[in-house]
Amino acid sequence: MALAVLCIIGFIAYWVPTIAANSNRHRNRAAIGMLNLFLGWTLFGWVVALIWADTDNCEN
C-alpha cells in the first residue's frame, strides 16, 4: 500500500511543471510538456521546465 502511494506521489511530482503550465495557460505549454516528458527524469530538465512554466508568458 505504501509503495502505491509513493508511486502516485512521484507521478504527480514528476508532472508538476506541466500541470503548472496548463493551469497558468502558458503559451508554450505543449513545449513545456514535451521537455518534461523527455528530460523531466533529470533534475536539470525538471527544474528548467518548472522555471519555464512559471514565467509570465500566459494567454489572456
Backbone torsions as a table, in degrees:
resi	resn	phi	psi	omega
1	MET	NA	-43.8	-179.4
2	ALA	-64.9	-36.3	178.8
3	LEU	-64.7	-39.7	178.5
4	ALA	-64.0	-41.3	178.9
5	VAL	-65.3	-42.4	178.1
6	LEU	-64.7	-37.5	177.6
7	CYS	-65.6	-41.0	178.8
8	ILE	-66.1	-43.6	178.7
9	ILE	-63.9	-41.7	177.8
10	GLY	-64.1	-40.2	178.5
11	PHE	-63.2	-44.1	179.0
12	ILE	-66.8	-42.7	179.9
13	ALA	-63.6	-35.9	179.3
14	TYR	-62.3	-37.1	-175.5
15	TRP	-95.0	10.0	-179.9
16	VAL	-55.5	-44.9	179.0
17	PRO	-61.1	-40.0	179.4
18	THR	-68.8	-40.6	177.5
19	ILE	-63.2	-41.8	179.1
20	ALA	-65.1	-41.3	179.1
21	ALA	-64.3	-40.5	179.3
22	ASN	-69.5	-39.8	-178.7
23	SER	-71.3	-28.6	177.2
24	ASN	-88.0	-1.3	-177.5
25	ARG	53.8	49.5	-179.7
26	HIS	-66.5	141.4	-179.2
27	ARG	-63.9	-30.0	-178.2
28	ASN	-106.2	32.6	-174.9
29	ARG	-63.8	-30.1	177.2
30	ALA	-68.7	-41.4	178.8
31	ALA	-67.7	-37.4	177.3
32	ILE	-65.0	-41.1	177.2
33	GLY	-63.2	-39.2	178.8
34	MET	-69.5	-40.9	176.3
35	LEU	-60.9	-43.2	179.3
36	ASN	-65.4	-38.8	-179.5
37	LEU	-64.6	-46.3	-173.3
38	PHE	-90.3	-30.7	-178.0
39	LEU	-120.6	3.3	-178.9
40	GLY	-65.8	-22.2	179.3
41	TRP	-70.3	-19.9	172.7
42	THR	-89.6	145.7	-179.8
43	LEU	-62.6	-38.2	-179.9
44	PHE	-62.2	-48.2	-179.8
45	GLY	-63.3	-37.8	-180.0
46	TRP	-67.4	-43.0	-179.6
47	VAL	-67.0	-41.5	178.2
48	VAL	-61.6	-44.3	179.1
49	ALA	-63.7	-39.3	179.9
50	LEU	-67.1	-43.9	178.7
51	ILE	-64.4	-42.8	179.0
52	TRP	-62.5	-40.1	-179.2
53	ALA	-66.2	-27.0	-177.5
54	ASP	-92.4	2.3	176.8
55	THR	-74.4	160.9	-176.1
56	ASP	-91.7	74.2	177.1
57	ASN	-131.9	58.3	-171.3
58	CYS	-105.4	153.9	174.9
59	GLU	-73.3	149.7	178.7
60	ASN	-80.3	NA	NA
